[in-house]
Amino acid sequence: MAKCDICGKGAHFGNNVSHSHRRSNRIWNSNVQSVSVKVDGGKRKMHVCTSCLRSGKVERA
């Protein structure tokens, strides 16, 4: 899974816990998109999470 190039957000790990309290591994993936971003007057493809896109930390190219 990709990490956000802006804030570093990535996958989180934990456990599924059944009704009988048996545990198995699971993963929560962050919503990371591959987008074209304006960087230094040009455009570049980056992995950016949707919270960084919505907050305006990056500008789409």
CHARMM-style PDB file with segment names, atoms N, HN, CA, C and O in Angstrom:
ATOM      1  N   MET     1       0.834  -1.182   0.000  1.00  0.00      PROA
ATOM      2  CA  MET     1       0.000   0.000   0.000  1.00  0.00      PROA
ATOM      3  C   MET     1       0.876   1.243   0.000  1.00  0.00      PROA
ATOM      4  O   MET     1       1.900   1.289   0.682  1.00  0.00      PROA
ATOM      5  N   ALA     2       0.471   2.250  -0.768  1.00  0.00      PROA
ATOM      6  HN  ALA     2      -0.360   2.213  -1.322  1.00  0.00      PROA
ATOM      7  CA  ALA     2       1.257   3.473  -0.871  1.00  0.00      PROA
ATOM      8  C   ALA     2       1.105   4.327   0.387  1.00  0.00      PROA
ATOM      9  O   ALA     2       0.111   4.232   1.107  1.00  0.00      PROA
ATOM     10  N   LYS     3       2.112   5.160   0.630  1.00  0.00      PROA
ATOM     11  HN  LYS     3       2.919   5.237   0.044  1.00  0.00      PROA
ATOM     12  CA  LYS     3       2.048   6.154   1.696  1.00  0.00      PROA
ATOM     13  C   LYS     3       1.847   7.519   1.076  1.00  0.00      PROA
ATOM     14  O   LYS     3       2.269   7.766  -0.053  1.00  0.00      PROA
ATOM     15  N   CYS     4       1.207   8.398   1.812  1.00  0.00      PROA
ATOM     16  HN  CYS     4       0.864   8.197   2.730  1.00  0.00      PROA
ATOM     17  CA  CYS     4       1.033   9.773   1.351  1.00  0.00      PROA
ATOM     18  C   CYS     4       2.398  10.458   1.345  1.00  0.00      PROA
ATOM     19  O   CYS     4       3.121  10.428   2.340  1.00  0.00      PROA
ATOM     20  N   ASP     5       2.747  11.081   0.202  1.00  0.00      PROA
ATOM     21  HN  ASP     5       2.159  11.106  -0.607  1.00  0.00      PROA
ATOM     22  CA  ASP     5       4.029  11.776   0.092  1.00  0.00      PROA
ATOM     23  C   ASP     5       4.029  13.092   0.855  1.00  0.00      PROA
ATOM     24  O   ASP     5       5.096  13.661   1.082  1.00  0.00      PROA
ATOM     25  N   ILE     6       2.873  13.589   1.255  1.00  0.00      PROA
ATOM     26  HN  ILE     6       2.005  13.126   1.071  1.00  0.00      PROA
ATOM     27  CA  ILE     6       2.778  14.869   1.959  1.00  0.00      PROA
ATOM     28  C   ILE     6       2.845  14.673   3.475  1.00  0.00      PROA
ATOM     29  O   ILE     6       3.703  15.255   4.138  1.00  0.00      PROA
ATOM     30  N   CYS     7       1.948  13.858   4.025  1.00  0.00      PROA
ATOM     31  HN  CYS     7       1.251  13.384   3.487  1.00  0.00      PROA
ATOM     32  CA  CYS     7       1.869  13.712   5.480  1.00  0.00      PROA
ATOM     33  C   CYS     7       2.399  12.379   5.994  1.00  0.00      PROA
ATOM     34  O   CYS     7       2.557  12.207   7.202  1.00  0.00      PROA
ATOM     35  N   GLY     8       2.680  11.424   5.090  1.00  0.00      PROA
ATOM     36  HN  GLY     8       2.552  11.564   4.108  1.00  0.00      PROA
ATOM     37  CA  GLY     8       3.228  10.136   5.518  1.00  0.00      PROA
ATOM     38  C   GLY     8       2.197   9.135   5.993  1.00  0.00      PROA
ATOM     39  O   GLY     8       2.552   8.080   6.517  1.00  0.00      PROA
ATOM     40  N   LYS     9       0.923   9.453   5.817  1.00  0.00      PROA
ATOM     41  HN  LYS     9       0.634  10.311   5.391  1.00  0.00      PROA
ATOM     42  CA  LYS     9      -0.128   8.532   6.259  1.00  0.00      PROA
ATOM     43  C   LYS     9      -0.094   7.263   5.419  1.00  0.00      PROA
ATOM     44  O   LYS     9       0.031   7.326   4.196  1.00  0.00      PROA
ATOM     45  N   GLY    10      -0.204   6.116   6.070  1.00  0.00      PROA
ATOM     46  HN  GLY    10      -0.305   6.065   7.064  1.00  0.00      PROA
ATOM     47  CA  GLY    10      -0.180   4.838   5.373  1.00  0.00      PROA
ATOM     48  C   GLY    10      -1.148   3.860   6.008  1.00  0.00      PROA
ATOM     49  O   GLY    10      -2.143   4.260   6.611  1.00  0.00      PROA
ATOM     50  N   ALA    11      -0.855   2.583   5.870  1.00  0.00      PROA
ATOM     51  HN  ALA    11      -0.046   2.258   5.380  1.00  0.00      PROA
ATOM     52  CA  ALA    11      -1.724   1.542   6.404  1.00  0.00      PROA
ATOM     53  C   ALA    11      -1.554   1.420   7.914  1.00  0.00      PROA
ATOM     54  O   ALA    11      -0.467   1.642   8.448  1.00  0.00      PROA
ATOM     55  N   HSD    12      -2.656   1.060   8.603  1.00  0.00      PROA
ATOM     56  HN  HSD    12      -3.539   0.880   8.169  1.00  0.00      PROA
ATOM     57  CA  HSD    12      -2.639   0.783  10.032  1.00  0.00      PROA
ATOM     58  C   HSD    12      -3.009  -0.673  10.233  1.00  0.00      PROA
ATOM     59  O   HSD    12      -3.806  -1.229   9.478  1.00  0.00      PROA
ATOM     60  N   PHE    13      -2.429  -1.289  11.251  1.00  0.00      PROA
ATOM     61  HN  PHE    13      -1.781  -0.838  11.865  1.00  0.00      PROA
ATOM     62  CA  PHE    13      -2.632  -2.709  11.485  1.00  0.00      PROA
ATOM     63  C   PHE    13      -3.302  -2.931  12.819  1.00  0.00      PROA
ATOM     64  O   PHE    13      -3.135  -2.149  13.756  1.00  0.00      PROA
ATOM     65  N   GLY    14      -4.071  -4.020  12.895  1.00  0.00      PROA
ATOM     66  HN  GLY    14      -4.206  -4.655  12.134  1.00  0.00      PROA
ATOM     67  CA  GLY    14      -4.749  -4.362  14.133  1.00  0.00      PROA
ATOM     68  C   GLY    14      -5.308  -5.760  14.039  1.00  0.00      PROA
ATOM     69  O   GLY    14      -4.793  -6.596  13.297  1.00  0.00      PROA
ATOM     70  N   ASN    15      -6.368  -6.017  14.792  1.00  0.00      PROA
ATOM     71  HN  ASN    15      -6.787  -5.338  15.395  1.00  0.00      PROA
ATOM     72  CA  ASN    15      -6.969  -7.340  14.849  1.00  0.00      PROA
ATOM     73  C   ASN    15      -8.453  -7.297  14.538  1.00  0.00      PROA
ATOM     74  O   ASN    15      -9.152  -6.365  14.933  1.00  0.00      PROA
ATOM     75  N   ASN    16      -8.937  -8.325  13.816  1.00  0.00      PROA
ATOM     76  HN  ASN    16      -8.369  -9.082  13.495  1.00  0.00      PROA
ATOM     77  CA  ASN    16     -10.356  -8.620  13.787  1.00  0.00      PROA
ATOM     78  C   ASN    16     -10.653  -9.407  15.049  1.00  0.00      PROA
ATOM     79  O   ASN    16      -9.918 -10.340  15.376  1.00  0.00      PROA
ATOM     80  N   VAL    17     -11.704  -9.059  15.761  1.00  0.00      PROA
ATOM     81  HN  VAL    17     -12.301  -8.302  15.496  1.00  0.00      PROA
ATOM     82  CA  VAL    17     -12.065  -9.797  16.970  1.00  0.00      PROA
ATOM     83  C   VAL    17     -13.466 -10.347  16.766  1.00  0.00      PROA
ATOM     84  O   VAL    17     -14.425  -9.590  16.610  1.00  0.00      PROA
ATOM     85  N   SER    18     -13.578 -11.674  16.767  1.00  0.00      PROA
ATOM     86  HN  SER    18     -12.799 -12.288  16.894  1.00  0.00      PROA
ATOM     87  CA  SER    18     -14.867 -12.319  16.528  1.00  0.00      PROA
ATOM     88  C   SER    18     -15.719 -12.284  17.794  1.00  0.00      PROA
ATOM     89  O   SER    18     -15.276 -11.830  18.849  1.00  0.00      PROA
ATOM     90  N   HSD    19     -16.932 -12.767  17.668  1.00  0.00      PROA
ATOM     91  HN  HSD    19     -17.292 -13.136  16.811  1.00  0.00      PROA
ATOM     92  CA  HSD    19     -17.841 -12.811  18.804  1.00  0.00      PROA
ATOM     93  C   HSD    19     -17.282 -13.700  19.916  1.00  0.00      PROA
ATOM     94  O   HSD    19     -17.482 -13.415  21.097  1.00  0.00      PROA
ATOM     95  N   SER    20     -16.586 -14.771  19.545  1.00  0.00      PROA
ATOM     96  HN  SER    20     -16.424 -15.002  18.586  1.00  0.00      PROA
ATOM     97  CA  SER    20     -15.975 -15.656  20.545  1.00  0.00      PROA
ATOM     98  C   SER    20     -14.597 -15.152  20.991  1.00  0.00      PROA
ATOM     99  O   SER    20     -13.878 -15.838  21.717  1.00  0.00      PROA
ATOM    100  N   HSD    21     -14.247 -13.952  20.548  1.00  0.00      PROA
ATOM    101  HN  HSD    21     -14.830 -13.395  19.958  1.00  0.00      PROA
ATOM    102  CA  HSD    21     -13.028 -13.242  20.938  1.00  0.00      PROA
ATOM    103  C   HSD    21     -11.759 -13.853  20.346  1.00  0.00      PROA
ATOM    104  O   HSD    21     -10.665 -13.627  20.864  1.00  0.00      PROA
ATOM    105  N   ARG    22     -11.892 -14.622  19.271  1.00  0.00      PROA
ATOM    106  HN  ARG    22     -12.780 -14.806  18.849  1.00  0.00      PROA
ATOM    107  CA  ARG    22     -10.718 -15.083  18.541  1.00  0.00      PROA
ATOM    108  C   ARG    22     -10.214 -13.933  17.693  1.00  0.00      PROA
ATOM    109  O   ARG    22     -11.009 -13.149  17.175  1.00  0.00      PROA
ATOM    110  N   ARG    23      -8.894 -13.822  17.544  1.00  0.00      PROA
ATOM    111  HN  ARG    23      -8.248 -14.459  17.965  1.00  0.00      PROA
ATOM    112  CA  ARG    23      -8.316 -12.677  16.848  1.00  0.00      PROA
ATOM    113  C   ARG    23      -7.585 -13.111  15.595  1.00  0.00      PROA
ATOM    114  O   ARG    23      -6.905 -14.137  15.571  1.00  0.00      PROA
ATOM    115  N   SER    24      -7.740 -12.309  14.557  1.00  0.00      PROA
ATOM    116  HN  SER    24      -8.292 -11.476  14.576  1.00  0.00      PROA
ATOM    117  CA  SER    24      -6.971 -12.509  13.327  1.00  0.00      PROA
ATOM    118  C   SER    24      -6.504 -11.131  12.849  1.00  0.00      PROA
ATOM    119  O   SER    24      -7.124 -10.113  13.154  1.00  0.00      PROA
ATOM    120  N   ASN    25      -5.420 -11.117  12.109  1.00  0.00      PROA
ATOM    121  HN  ASN    25      -4.916 -11.945  11.862  1.00  0.00      PROA
ATOM    122  CA  ASN    25      -4.836  -9.860  11.672  1.00  0.00      PROA
ATOM    123  C   ASN    25      -5.719  -9.179  10.639  1.00  0.00      PROA
ATOM    124  O   ASN    25      -6.403  -9.840   9.857  1.00  0.00      PROA
ATOM    125  N   ARG    26      -5.696  -7.865  10.643  1.00  0.00      PROA
ATOM    126  HN  ARG    26      -5.140  -7.328  11.278  1.00  0.00      PROA
ATOM    127  CA  ARG    26      -6.375  -7.089   9.611  1.00  0.00      PROA
ATOM    128  C   ARG    26      -5.620  -5.794   9.372  1.00  0.00      PROA
ATOM    129  O   ARG    26      -4.717  -5.431  10.125  1.00  0.00      PROA
ATOM    130  N   ILE    27      -6.012  -5.101   8.306  1.00  0.00      PROA
ATOM    131  HN  ILE    27      -6.746  -5.396   7.694  1.00  0.00      PROA
ATOM    132  CA  ILE    27      -5.319  -3.890   7.889  1.00  0.00      PROA
ATOM    133  C   ILE    27      -6.361  -2.829   7.548  1.00  0.00      PROA
ATOM    134  O   ILE    27      -7.396  -3.129   6.954  1.00  0.00      PROA
ATOM    135  N   TRP    28      -6.077  -1.602   7.927  1.00  0.00      PROA
ATOM    136  HN  TRP    28      -5.236  -1.358   8.410  1.00  0.00      PROA
ATOM    137  CA  TRP    28      -6.884  -0.453   7.524  1.00  0.00      PROA
ATOM    138  C   TRP    28      -6.042   0.349   6.545  1.00  0.00      PROA
ATOM    139  O   TRP    28      -5.043   0.951   6.939  1.00  0.00      PROA
ATOM    140  N   ASN    29      -6.429   0.364   5.283  1.00  0.00      PROA
ATOM    141  HN  ASN    29      -7.240  -0.125   4.964  1.00  0.00      PROA
ATOM    142  CA  ASN    29      -5.693   1.122   4.280  1.00  0.00      PROA
ATOM    143  C   ASN    29      -6.197   2.558   4.241  1.00  0.00      PROA
ATOM    144  O   ASN    29      -7.401   2.810   4.294  1.00  0.00      PROA
ATOM    145  N   SER    30      -5.261   3.493   4.149  1.00  0.00      PROA
ATOM    146  HN  SER    30      -4.283   3.289   4.106  1.00  0.00      PROA
ATOM    147  CA  SER    30      -5.621   4.897   3.996  1.00  0.00      PROA
ATOM    148  C   SER    30      -6.061   5.140   2.560  1.00  0.00      PROA
ATOM    149  O   SER    30      -5.661   4.416   1.648  1.00  0.00      PROA
ATOM    150  N   ASN    31      -6.885   6.159   2.365  1.00  0.00      PROA
ATOM    151  HN  ASN    31      -7.210   6.747   3.105  1.00  0.00      PROA
ATOM    152  CA  ASN    31      -7.386   6.490   1.035  1.00  0.00      PROA
ATOM    153  C   ASN    31      -6.324   7.339   0.329  1.00  0.00      PROA
ATOM    154  O   ASN    31      -6.355   8.569   0.380  1.00  0.00      PROA
ATOM    155  N   VAL    32      -5.381   6.650  -0.334  1.00  0.00      PROA
ATOM    156  HN  VAL    32      -5.356   5.651  -0.376  1.00  0.00      PROA
ATOM    157  CA  VAL    32      -4.257   7.302  -1.001  1.00  0.00      PROA
ATOM    158  C   VAL    32      -4.465   7.214  -2.503  1.00  0.00      PROA
ATOM    159  O   VAL    32      -4.651   6.128  -3.051  1.00  0.00      PROA
ATOM    160  N   GLN    33      -4.433   8.375  -3.172  1.00  0.00      PROA
ATOM    161  HN  GLN    33      -4.282   9.257  -2.727  1.00  0.00      PROA
ATOM    162  CA  GLN    33      -4.669   8.450  -4.605  1.00  0.00      PROA
ATOM    163  C   GLN    33      -3.382   8.850  -5.321  1.00  0.00      PROA
ATOM    164  O   GLN    33      -2.551   9.565  -4.760  1.00  0.00      PROA
ATOM    165  N   SER    34      -3.219   8.390  -6.554  1.00  0.00      PROA
ATOM    166  HN  SER    34      -3.893   7.810  -7.010  1.00  0.00      PROA
ATOM    167  CA  SER    34      -2.109   8.814  -7.394  1.00  0.00      PROA
ATOM    168  C   SER    34      -2.603   9.981  -8.242  1.00  0.00      PROA
ATOM    169  O   SER    34      -3.468   9.803  -9.099  1.00  0.00      PROA
ATOM    170  N   VAL    35      -2.056  11.178  -8.008  1.00  0.00      PROA
ATOM    171  HN  VAL    35      -1.353  11.323  -7.312  1.00  0.00      PROA
ATOM    172  CA  VAL    35      -2.543  12.374  -8.698  1.00  0.00      PROA
ATOM    173  C   VAL    35      -1.365  13.160  -9.268  1.00  0.00      PROA
ATOM    174  O   VAL    35      -0.237  13.053  -8.788  1.00  0.00      PROA
ATOM    175  N   SER    36      -1.651  13.957 -10.307  1.00  0.00      PROA
ATOM    176  HN  SER    36      -2.568  14.044 -10.697  1.00  0.00      PROA
ATOM    177  CA  SER    36      -0.674  14.896 -10.842  1.00  0.00      PROA
ATOM    178  C   SER    36      -0.729  16.166 -10.013  1.00  0.00      PROA
ATOM    179  O   SER    36      -1.799  16.737  -9.800  1.00  0.00      PROA
ATOM    180  N   VAL    37       0.438  16.604  -9.544  1.00  0.00      PROA
ATOM    181  HN  VAL    37       1.307  16.140  -9.716  1.00  0.00      PROA
ATOM    182  CA  VAL    37       0.516  17.721  -8.617  1.00  0.00      PROA
ATOM    183  C   VAL    37       1.485  18.759  -9.181  1.00  0.00      PROA
ATOM    184  O   VAL    37       2.501  18.407  -9.781  1.00  0.00      PROA
ATOM    185  N   LYS    38       1.165  20.048  -8.984  1.00  0.00      PROA
ATOM    186  HN  LYS    38       0.341  20.334  -8.496  1.00  0.00      PROA
ATOM    187  CA  LYS    38       2.080  21.118  -9.388  1.00  0.00      PROA
ATOM    188  C   LYS    38       3.216  21.210  -8.378  1.00  0.00      PROA
ATOM    189  O   LYS    38       2.995  21.437  -7.188  1.00  0.00      PROA
ATOM    190  N   VAL    39       4.458  21.025  -8.885  1.00  0.00      PROA
ATOM    191  HN  VAL    39       4.638  20.840  -9.851  1.00  0.00      PROA
ATOM    192  CA  VAL    39       5.645  21.101  -8.027  1.00  0.00      PROA
ATOM    193  C   VAL    39       6.717  21.876  -8.777  1.00  0.00      PROA
ATOM    194  O   VAL    39       7.105  21.490  -9.880  1.00  0.00      PROA
ATOM    195  N   ASP    40       7.195  22.962  -8.193  1.00  0.00      PROA
ATOM    196  HN  ASP    40       6.880  23.275  -7.297  1.00  0.00      PROA
ATOM    197  CA  ASP    40       8.277  23.779  -8.759  1.00  0.00      PROA
ATOM    198  C   ASP    40       8.005  24.196 -10.206  1.00  0.00      PROA
ATOM    199  O   ASP    40       8.901  24.132 -11.047  1.00  0.00      PROA
ATOM    200  N   GLY    41       6.798  24.614 -10.492  1.00  0.00      PROA
ATOM    201  HN  GLY    41       6.070  24.667  -9.809  1.00  0.00      PROA
ATOM    202  CA  GLY    41       6.439  25.088 -11.824  1.00  0.00      PROA
ATOM    203  C   GLY    41       6.126  23.998 -12.822  1.00  0.00      PROA
ATOM    204  O   GLY    41       5.688  24.295 -13.933  1.00  0.00      PROA
ATOM    205  N   GLY    42       6.336  22.753 -12.465  1.00  0.00      PROA
ATOM    206  HN  GLY    42       6.692  22.512 -11.562  1.00  0.00      PROA
ATOM    207  CA  GLY    42       6.021  21.637 -13.358  1.00  0.00      PROA
ATOM    208  C   GLY    42       5.000  20.728 -12.708  1.00  0.00      PROA
ATOM    209  O   GLY    42       4.501  21.011 -11.618  1.00  0.00      PROA
ATOM    210  N   LYS    43       4.692  19.623 -13.393  1.00  0.00      PROA
ATOM    211  HN  LYS    43       5.097  19.393 -14.278  1.00  0.00      PROA
ATOM    212  CA  LYS    43       3.759  18.693 -12.779  1.00  0.00      PROA
ATOM    213  C   LYS    43       4.439  17.361 -12.541  1.00  0.00      PROA
ATOM    214  O   LYS    43       5.323  16.956 -13.296  1.00  0.00      PROA
ATOM    215  N   ARG    44       4.019  16.687 -11.487  1.00  0.00      PROA
ATOM    216  HN  ARG    44       3.301  17.016 -10.874  1.00  0.00      PROA
ATOM    217  CA  ARG    44       4.632  15.440 -11.070  1.00  0.00      PROA
ATOM    218  C   ARG    44       3.575  14.523 -10.484  1.00  0.00      PROA
ATOM    219  O   ARG    44       2.647  14.998  -9.828  1.00  0.00      PROA
ATOM    220  N   LYS    45       3.692  13.213 -10.705  1.00  0.00      PROA
ATOM    221  HN  LYS    45       4.445  12.827 -11.238  1.00  0.00      PROA
ATOM    222  CA  LYS    45       2.766  12.248 -10.114  1.00  0.00      PROA
ATOM    223  C   LYS    45       3.201  11.960  -8.690  1.00  0.00      PROA
ATOM    224  O   LYS    45       4.372  11.680  -8.432  1.00  0.00      PROA
ATOM    225  N   MET    46       2.250  12.032  -7.766  1.00  0.00      PROA
ATOM    226  HN  MET    46       1.299  12.259  -7.976  1.00  0.00      PROA
ATOM    227  CA  MET    46       2.539  11.756  -6.362  1.00  0.00      PROA
ATOM    228  C   MET    46       1.402  10.940  -5.782  1.00  0.00      PROA
ATOM    229  O   MET    46       0.284  10.957  -6.296  1.00  0.00      PROA
ATOM    230  N   HSD    47       1.699  10.219  -4.696  1.00  0.00      PROA
ATOM    231  HN  HSD    47       2.608  10.205  -4.278  1.00  0.00      PROA
ATOM    232  CA  HSD    47       0.678   9.543  -3.906  1.00  0.00      PROA
ATOM    233  C   HSD    47       0.248  10.507  -2.812  1.00  0.00      PROA
ATOM    234  O   HSD    47       1.061  10.902  -1.977  1.00  0.00      PROA
ATOM    235  N   VAL    48      -1.036  10.890  -2.811  1.00  0.00      PROA
ATOM    236  HN  VAL    48      -1.697  10.569  -3.489  1.00  0.00      PROA
ATOM    237  CA  VAL    48      -1.538  11.875  -1.856  1.00  0.00      PROA
ATOM    238  C   VAL    48      -2.821  11.340  -1.241  1.00  0.00      PROA
ATOM    239  O   VAL    48      -3.692  10.843  -1.956  1.00  0.00      PROA
ATOM    240  N   CYS    49      -2.948  11.437   0.089  1.00  0.00      PROA
ATOM    241  HN  CYS    49      -2.241  11.840   0.670  1.00  0.00      PROA
ATOM    242  CA  CYS    49      -4.183  11.001   0.740  1.00  0.00      PROA
ATOM    243  C   CYS    49      -5.276  12.041   0.503  1.00  0.00      PROA
ATOM    244  O   CYS    49      -4.990  13.208   0.238  1.00  0.00      PROA
ATOM    245  N   THR    50      -6.516  11.606   0.600  1.00  0.00      PROA
ATOM    246  HN  THR    50      -6.749  10.658   0.815  1.00  0.00      PROA
ATOM    247  CA  THR    50      -7.639  12.484   0.281  1.00  0.00      PROA
ATOM    248  C   THR    50      -7.789  13.616   1.293  1.00  0.00      PROA
ATOM    249  O   THR    50      -8.315  14.676   0.956  1.00  0.00      PROA
ATOM    250  N   SER    51      -7.335  13.406   2.527  1.00  0.00      PROA
ATOM    251  HN  SER    51      -6.908  12.545   2.801  1.00  0.00      PROA
ATOM    252  CA  SER    51      -7.432  14.509   3.493  1.00  0.00      PROA
ATOM    253  C   SER    51      -6.471  15.643   3.128  1.00  0.00      PROA
ATOM    254  O   SER    51      -6.781  16.811   3.367  1.00  0.00      PROA
ATOM    255  N   CYS    52      -5.306  15.314   2.551  1.00  0.00      PROA
ATOM    256  HN  CYS    52      -5.054  14.365   2.357  1.00  0.00      PROA
ATOM    257  CA  CYS    52      -4.388  16.364   2.083  1.00  0.00      PROA
ATOM    258  C   CYS    52      -4.944  17.049   0.833  1.00  0.00      PROA
ATOM    259  O   CYS    52      -4.758  18.253   0.656  1.00  0.00      PROA
ATOM    260  N   LEU    53      -5.620  16.297  -0.031  1.00  0.00      PROA
ATOM    261  HN  LEU    53      -5.771  15.319   0.113  1.00  0.00      PROA
ATOM    262  CA  LEU    53      -6.235  16.892  -1.219  1.00  0.00      PROA
ATOM    263  C   LEU    53      -7.340  17.863  -0.832  1.00  0.00      PROA
ATOM    264  O   LEU    53      -7.423  18.963  -1.380  1.00  0.00      PROA
ATOM    265  N   ARG    54      -8.191  17.462   0.112  1.00  0.00      PROA
ATOM    266  HN  ARG    54      -8.124  16.569   0.557  1.00  0.00      PROA
ATOM    267  CA  ARG    54      -9.324  18.305   0.497  1.00  0.00      PROA
ATOM    268  C   ARG    54      -8.884  19.536   1.273  1.00  0.00      PROA
ATOM    269  O   ARG    54      -9.507  20.592   1.166  1.00  0.00      PROA
ATOM    270  N   SER    55      -7.812  19.410   2.057  1.00  0.00      PROA
ATOM    271  HN  SER    55      -7.305  18.553   2.143  1.00  0.00      PROA
ATOM    272  CA  SER    55      -7.381  20.543   2.873  1.00  0.00      PROA
ATOM    273  C   SER    55      -6.603  21.582   2.076  1.00  0.00      PROA
ATOM    274  O   SER    55      -6.346  22.680   2.570  1.00  0.00      PROA
ATOM    275  N   GLY    56      -6.224  21.237   0.826  1.00  0.00      PROA
ATOM    276  HN  GLY    56      -6.433  20.346   0.425  1.00  0.00      PROA
ATOM    277  CA  GLY    56      -5.516  22.188  -0.019  1.00  0.00      PROA
ATOM    278  C   GLY    56      -4.020  22.207   0.204  1.00  0.00      PROA
ATOM    279  O   GLY    56      -3.360  23.180  -0.162  1.00  0.00      PROA
ATOM    280  N   LYS    57      -3.456  21.145   0.803  1.00  0.00      PROA
ATOM    281  HN  LYS    57      -3.992  20.354   1.100  1.00  0.00      PROA
ATOM    282  CA  LYS    57      -2.011  21.087   1.008  1.00  0.00      PROA
ATOM    283  C   LYS    57      -1.261  20.916  -0.313  1.00  0.00      PROA
ATOM    284  O   LYS    57      -0.088  21.274  -0.414  1.00  0.00      PROA
ATOM    285  N   VAL    58      -1.936  20.370  -1.320  1.00  0.00      PROA
ATOM    286  HN  VAL    58      -2.889  20.078  -1.238  1.00  0.00      PROA
ATOM    287  CA  VAL    58      -1.351  20.228  -2.654  1.00  0.00      PROA
ATOM    288  C   VAL    58      -2.309  20.810  -3.679  1.00  0.00      PROA
ATOM    289  O   VAL    58      -3.514  20.897  -3.442  1.00  0.00      PROA
ATOM    290  N   GLU    59      -1.756  21.209  -4.827  1.00  0.00      PROA
ATOM    291  HN  GLU    59      -0.777  21.137  -5.019  1.00  0.00      PROA
ATOM    292  CA  GLU    59      -2.573  21.742  -5.913  1.00  0.00      PROA
ATOM    293  C   GLU    59      -2.457  20.803  -7.091  1.00  0.00      PROA
ATOM    294  O   GLU    59      -1.353  20.491  -7.539  1.00  0.00      PROA
ATOM    295  N   ARG    60      -3.595  20.351  -7.596  1.00  0.00      PROA
ATOM    296  HN  ARG    60      -4.492  20.605  -7.232  1.00  0.00      PROA
ATOM    297  CA  ARG    60      -3.600  19.442  -8.746  1.00  0.00      PROA
ATOM    298  C   ARG    60      -3.100  20.158  -9.985  1.00  0.00      PROA
ATOM    299  O   ARG    60      -3.336  21.351 -10.170  1.00  0.00      PROA
ATOM    300  N   ALA    61      -2.402  19.409 -10.834  1.00  0.00      PROA
ATOM    301  HN  ALA    61      -2.210  18.439 -10.684  1.00  0.00      PROA
ATOM    302  CA  ALA    61      -1.896  19.970 -12.082  1.00  0.00      PROA
ATOM    303  C   ALA    61      -2.890  19.754 -13.202  1.00  0.00      PROA
ATOM    304  OT1 ALA    61      -2.640  20.160 -14.336  1.00  0.00      PROA
TER     305      ALA     61
END
